[in-house]
């Protein structure tokens, strides 16, 4: 024998699925990521070996974000940090090897911001080097690395650095980048012999101490 449900129960059963759907919470759309911007600044662009370099910047919009700073150079590496509530960050990096470094900050992609990067900053790390100069009386002579020494020849002599190696020299606020063109000096305690043209560009005396990137 079949049992028939009362019409009221049948109607209620038909209505209930609609009631459940009406009470279900709508899904929230994923938050839209904002376009981020990253700034980067360094405390100095010319430093001596062993110096502690301050690196600072900001990620916009503000808030806590993960940021990384890539240091490319002879003793480079990676720095990472969470920004403060305003998006700012401060880091320190010890520069222990001479040479030219390039630093760039990256704002890491997260739920609220897109990935971004800063402009690059360049830092040169120097060491003190004893130097002298040569030229007058030797013009027309052959250079150990090839070519002839002239009054306008820019370069330095060094005992061991490979020929053509670029060396950045700094003296009292003046800087120049020149290649190794010759061998020398052959006076004890001196690291470089500057050609006369290099000496003139730096306003360097006959002997003294320059800052060298090598």
KOLKE-349535 format. One record per residue (C-alpha): z, y, x; residue number from 0. Coordinates in steps of 0.2 Angstrom, whole numbers, m for minus. Layout:
BEGIN
{atom {Z, Y, X}, NUM} ...
//
This chain:
BEGIN
{atom {0, 0, 0}, 0} {atom {m4, 17, 7}, 1} {atom {8, 31, 7}, 2} {atom {2, 48, 5}, 3} {atom {10, 63, 13}, 4} {atom {15, 77, 2}, 5} {atom {2, 91, 3}, 6} {atom {15, 103, 10}, 7} {atom {18, 93, 26}, 8} {atom {m1, 91, 28}, 9} {atom {m3, 110, 27}, 10} {atom {11, 113, 39}, 11} {atom {4, 100, 52}, 12} {atom {m12, 109, 51}, 13} {atom {m4, 126, 54}, 14} {atom {8, 122, 68}, 15} {atom {m5, 120, 83}, 16} {atom {m10, 138, 79}, 17} {atom {8, 144, 79}, 18} {atom {11, 136, 96}, 19} {atom {m5, 144, 103}, 20} {atom {1, 161, 96}, 21} {atom {18, 159, 105}, 22} {atom {11, 154, 122}, 23} {atom {13, 168, 135}, 24} {atom {m4, 175, 141}, 25} {atom {m8, 172, 160}, 26} {atom {m6, 188, 170}, 27} {atom {m21, 192, 181}, 28} {atom {m19, 191, 200}, 29} {atom {m14, 208, 207}, 30} {atom {m28, 218, 214}, 31} {atom {m28, 220, 233}, 32} {atom {m28, 238, 239}, 33} {atom {m39, 243, 254}, 34} {atom {m28, 244, 269}, 35} {atom {m29, 256, 283}, 36} {atom {m20, 253, 300}, 37} {atom {m17, 267, 314}, 38} {atom {m11, 263, 332}, 39} {atom {m4, 274, 345}, 40} {atom {2, 271, 363}, 41} {atom {15, 281, 372}, 42} {atom {4, 284, 388}, 43} {atom {m14, 280, 393}, 44} {atom {m10, 280, 412}, 45} {atom {5, 270, 418}, 46} {atom {12, 261, 433}, 47} {atom {14, 243, 435}, 48} {atom {31, 236, 427}, 49} {atom {31, 250, 414}, 50} {atom {36, 247, 396}, 51} {atom {23, 253, 385}, 52} {atom {28, 259, 367}, 53} {atom {15, 254, 354}, 54} {atom {17, 261, 336}, 55} {atom {8, 264, 320}, 56} {atom {7, 262, 302}, 57} {atom {m1, 251, 288}, 58} {atom {m6, 260, 272}, 59} {atom {m2, 258, 258}, 60} {atom {17, 257, 263}, 61} {atom {28, 242, 261}, 62} {atom {32, 227, 271}, 63} {atom {16, 219, 279}, 64} {atom {13, 208, 293}, 65} {atom {4, 217, 307}, 66} {atom {m2, 210, 324}, 67} {atom {m7, 220, 340}, 68} {atom {m19, 211, 352}, 69} {atom {m18, 216, 370}, 70} {atom {m33, 212, 380}, 71} {atom {m32, 214, 399}, 72} {atom {m25, 205, 415}, 73} {atom {m8, 202, 407}, 74} {atom {m13, 203, 389}, 75} {atom {m6, 194, 374}, 76} {atom {m1, 196, 356}, 77} {atom {13, 205, 347}, 78} {atom {17, 202, 329}, 79} {atom {29, 211, 317}, 80} {atom {33, 215, 299}, 81} {atom {32, 234, 295}, 82} {atom {46, 243, 287}, 83} {atom {46, 249, 269}, 84} {atom {35, 264, 273}, 85} {atom {23, 253, 282}, 86} {atom {28, 258, 300}, 87} {atom {30, 248, 315}, 88} {atom {36, 250, 333}, 89} {atom {33, 237, 348}, 90} {atom {36, 237, 366}, 91} {atom {25, 228, 379}, 92} {atom {28, 226, 398}, 93} {atom {13, 229, 408}, 94} {atom {15, 219, 425}, 95} {atom {m2, 218, 432}, 96} {atom {m14, 232, 437}, 97} {atom {m30, 234, 427}, 98} {atom {m38, 241, 411}, 99} {atom {m31, 236, 395}, 100} {atom {m37, 237, 377}, 101} {atom {m25, 237, 362}, 102} {atom {m30, 235, 344}, 103} {atom {m19, 233, 328}, 104} {atom {m23, 222, 314}, 105} {atom {m16, 222, 296}, 106} {atom {m15, 204, 290}, 107} {atom {m23, 200, 273}, 108} {atom {m10, 197, 260}, 109} {atom {m8, 197, 241}, 110} {atom {m7, 216, 240}, 111} {atom {m18, 222, 254}, 112} {atom {m35, 218, 262}, 113} {atom {m36, 214, 281}, 114} {atom {m40, 229, 292}, 115} {atom {m40, 235, 310}, 116} {atom {m36, 250, 319}, 117} {atom {m47, 259, 332}, 118} {atom {m44, 252, 350}, 119} {atom {m33, 261, 363}, 120} {atom {m36, 260, 381}, 121} {atom {m22, 260, 394}, 122} {atom {m25, 259, 413}, 123} {atom {m11, 252, 424}, 124} {atom {m10, 258, 442}, 125} {atom {m1, 254, 458}, 126} {atom {2, 266, 472}, 127} {atom {m10, 263, 487}, 128} {atom {m11, 271, 504}, 129} {atom {m28, 278, 507}, 130} {atom {m38, 288, 520}, 131} {atom {m56, 294, 520}, 132} {atom {m72, 292, 530}, 133} {atom {m89, 299, 531}, 134} {atom {m93, 313, 543}, 135} {atom {m101, 306, 559}, 136} {atom {m105, 289, 551}, 137} {atom {m119, 295, 539}, 138} {atom {m134, 285, 540}, 139} {atom {m125, 269, 545}, 140} {atom {m126, 253, 536}, 141} {atom {m113, 248, 523}, 142} {atom {m105, 231, 523}, 143} {atom {m110, 228, 505}, 144} {atom {m128, 234, 507}, 145} {atom {m136, 251, 508}, 146} {atom {m133, 266, 518}, 147} {atom {m119, 278, 519}, 148} {atom {m124, 296, 513}, 149} {atom {m113, 312, 510}, 150} {atom {m115, 308, 491}, 151} {atom {m111, 290, 491}, 152} {atom {m97, 286, 479}, 153} {atom {m86, 271, 483}, 154} {atom {m72, 264, 493}, 155} {atom {m69, 252, 508}, 156} {atom {m57, 238, 505}, 157} {atom {m54, 222, 516}, 158} {atom {m54, 209, 503}, 159} {atom {m60, 214, 486}, 160} {atom {m78, 208, 482}, 161} {atom {m92, 220, 484}, 162} {atom {m96, 229, 468}, 163} {atom {m78, 228, 461}, 164} {atom {m75, 243, 450}, 165} {atom {m59, 252, 456}, 166} {atom {m51, 266, 446}, 167} {atom {m42, 279, 456}, 168} {atom {m31, 293, 451}, 169} {atom {m24, 307, 461}, 170} {atom {m14, 322, 453}, 171} {atom {m22, 321, 436}, 172} {atom {m40, 317, 442}, 173} {atom {m48, 300, 440}, 174} {atom {m64, 292, 445}, 175} {atom {m70, 274, 444}, 176} {atom {m80, 268, 460}, 177} {atom {m86, 252, 467}, 178} {atom {m81, 243, 483}, 179} {atom {m96, 247, 495}, 180} {atom {m89, 244, 512}, 181} {atom {m75, 235, 522}, 182} {atom {m60, 243, 529}, 183} {atom {m49, 252, 532}, 184} {atom {m44, 245, 549}, 185} {atom {m28, 255, 551}, 186} {atom {m12, 246, 547}, 187} {atom {m3, 250, 531}, 188} {atom {m18, 257, 522}, 189} {atom {m27, 249, 507}, 190} {atom {m42, 260, 504}, 191} {atom {m55, 271, 514}, 192} {atom {m63, 283, 502}, 193} {atom {m80, 289, 505}, 194} {atom {m81, 308, 507}, 195} {atom {m89, 311, 490}, 196} {atom {m75, 301, 482}, 197} {atom {m62, 311, 491}, 198} {atom {m70, 327, 485}, 199} {atom {m70, 321, 467}, 200} {atom {m52, 318, 468}, 201} {atom {m47, 333, 478}, 202} {atom {m39, 320, 490}, 203} {atom {m32, 325, 507}, 204} {atom {m37, 316, 523}, 205} {atom {m23, 303, 520}, 206} {atom {m10, 300, 507}, 207} {atom {m6, 289, 492}, 208} {atom {m18, 287, 477}, 209} {atom {m15, 276, 461}, 210} {atom {m27, 261, 460}, 211} {atom {m31, 250, 446}, 212} {atom {m34, 235, 458}, 213} 
//
